[in-house]
């Protein structure tokens, strides 16, 4: 029996049976899942009953349960615990899934039924959530070409299939390039400036790779970032930087340039077949921003404030480097090094000073405690829930004594895990009736500093805020309380999805919160008040530089996807042209950000990278209310839970936000917090 296809899973809380799944189960499960889902949709499409909300829209929301289980498991593993075999399975499965989805979206019988219900909507006495689900389904058919002639539908099917293949290949190339590089050091003098904990981690990495007595640094963030921040050896920093910034940009079999050209071209063609001016117009129709013009206007306004501040930030670091050791001009591989030294001089604070107070287990307990104080959640580890790797921990999550969610946490880098940090889910929440309901199964995946033989995992403050960020996404999933799974949790407009994650970061800067968990891992001493003040004082350090950097990524994304002809002749030239307006440091030959820009070419952020900054406006404005009422004020937290976290995509995000805040967000809130509003 294929464990992925069981109608009822014989595991605690019907969790994914990772311990029973073998790679050979996946492809047959994908094919069977597609067959089962097709049969469910066919029954809806060919029903002789008059179409109603219940027999059409609700029936569609309930369809494809097995297929959802199979695909969420497969593609989550492909991100968090992959290998050559899983990557091949994903390549084989993707065109099948793409074909299935386009078949459903081009099913005239289904579309006609959805359209019939949609045209009756004003007389159906639907709830706000029912109306949202109906409109979402109808728009989905319209936006995917249900009314196009057959030859255009056939072309869209081809494009969709090819896009899924290209995105997978893009990600495989970036992961392979990241894993391929090692900086092997044999001379201890080359470690000058690097903290002892990072040296020990590099020594352990060397041992794992059979290089006993040496130190190995990789392009994984917990290795790369500290090296670039602390290593005194400029030549080695240059080597690391060039390896990192040239990933999938070397003209070899792992090069992503041609993939980018084809992705941009096909996305543009897809949008124009559907009648949109560009791919950005197509995507932004279903975003809070609404249009490319609005996004460019938003990013342009931030640039007006951020760029002058960014230039001043670079001048500060440049002047400091010259004063410190006579460095006349900064290369890109110098910036983090001197920036960190300047930060330490200005605020007498650095990661090495703070790490002892941020033992991973304590920080995890901290986010649990904060979520309990704010939202009434409690967490209980369950070792009987199967996990996909021994480093993953599974928890039961309770609200007022009732099971609310299953939560998986996966914290350390591995060769089979892509870089960065993200939240995902294995099962969406739904509540069709008292008998037919399901709790969400959500996961966060990170790449944090690993424990060593002498020290536990001690996080940088940036890793602490990353954990809070991803846990904010997880809360959005765990606290979901909608009827329909298609509207549950993070199923919201893309430029609204970062609000719960980004607002949760704010608590990590507050003494009242840090006192709950920031204790020295050896002495148990609470983090000193002056350290917390230094963290707060340094909160806006180099904010102009960071803002300009984020804007450059957002503008690059928009520039790629606003092309009216979809033609990128030279990826390097295109990127340079896009980034010139935010350039603060000289470019480096052979480096390219686009070829490893997984957010937009592998993930779902195409025409949406701006949403990080957009959501920062929302979170800065929303947190002002918490600051005003108290960061653990029950009424404010209950309102945020009720109006934002529990509602998912059941109503328009601005409606939900105004219900919480009482007004639309004030764009100046972000500038005030960032110290950019003089």
C-alpha angles and dihedrals in degrees: 000000000000105000092211092060101051112126089219118027114226094219134099107290090352091286121169109286095230091162091060100041120101125186091249089063095065106071095044088047092051091051093046091044090053091049092050093047092047090054091051093050092044090055089055093044096049098039112128092212119105108264115261135169090259100047095040117023098029092041090053092049089055094049128100099029095146093044091050090052093050096046096043089052095046099045095040089054089048087061101038108028110011136154137176092278095051090046090054091048090052090050090051094044099045098071090046091053093044091052091048093051094048091046089056093046091050095046102122093198092056094044093050090052093048090047092050091054091044092053090053094047097112092058099043099079091227125180118243089258094049091049091050091051092048093049091046091054094046093048090047091059093044093046092049097052106262090152097044122111115265097256091056091046089052090053092049089053090053092048094048092051093049093046092056090051093048094049092052092049091048091056093045090054093051092048092047092049091048092050094043098064124080128171103208115195123192100169116075090209088070088065093064111141095014114122118247093246091056091046090053091050090051090050091052090049089052091051091050089052094049095255100122116188094020135091123239125197121189138189092257108118098245088056102033100046097051091045092054091044100048113017110112093199104097095192092055091047088053091051092050093046094050092048092050097043095046097054110141090359103097104095093248134113091289095052116128101194096099091043090056092049091051094044092051092045095048094045089052093047090049091053094046093050086057091051101259123134094228140351089261090057089051095050098040094054084081099043133087089247091058101197144029090247090059092049094048089047091050094047091044092055091050089048090055089060101030103045098059089046089047092053089051090049092053091047090053093052092043092051091046093051091050092049092046101049109348097264104165101194133013123237118202091257089057099053103079090043096055093034090059092048091050091049091052091049094048099042104017088232137114140156093268091057093050103037096082089062094052107064105169096235090052093049091050089051087048096057089046091053093047091051089049093051093046104034108013097248126150128191130214122185114231116195091185093068106096116242132193096233134022090243092061118096123202125207138187111227121210135192115194090342094307123112107256105169149338114245129197123194123196114175116166135074119253134173091252094052125084119231127265130036132281146162122231140164139228096193131020122224118251137166111192092155142334089277098038112054140113138201120229121259106208134175139194120207122194142165105226134163108287125229116258133210090271105028138044120235103294112190130216113235088252089057089050091055089045090056091049089048096052091041088055088058088047091053088053087057098038096048094047111136109174131128097232125056092215089065098038130120114327093006090115138114108300094239090054097047093080095057097085092045098045097044090053090059089067093071091062089069096053123095091214088059099038090053087066095066116354099106128146106262093225106033102026089230114155116245106274117254092237090056090054090049089051090052090052093044091051093046093100095037109134090354091144091056092046092047092051090049093052091045090053090057093046093048092046090054092049093046092054093049099040094062109125093207096034091226121142107178097181121015094203094049092045093050093048092050091051096047098045092091092059100032112136101161130039117272120250121227112241095024124112131171098194096065090063097032092123094166092071103024100039105016130050101269100100106138086000110079088101086068091084090065093037090055090046087065089052094046095046090050093044095047090053086069091052090049090049094050100030127281091254096037106148097212094051092045092048090051091050091049094046099043103032116014100040098040101064110180095331092120137014109292095234089054090052093045094051090048088058100038102029092231142036115284119276108236090207090065090079093048090049093051093045092051090238096119108084 
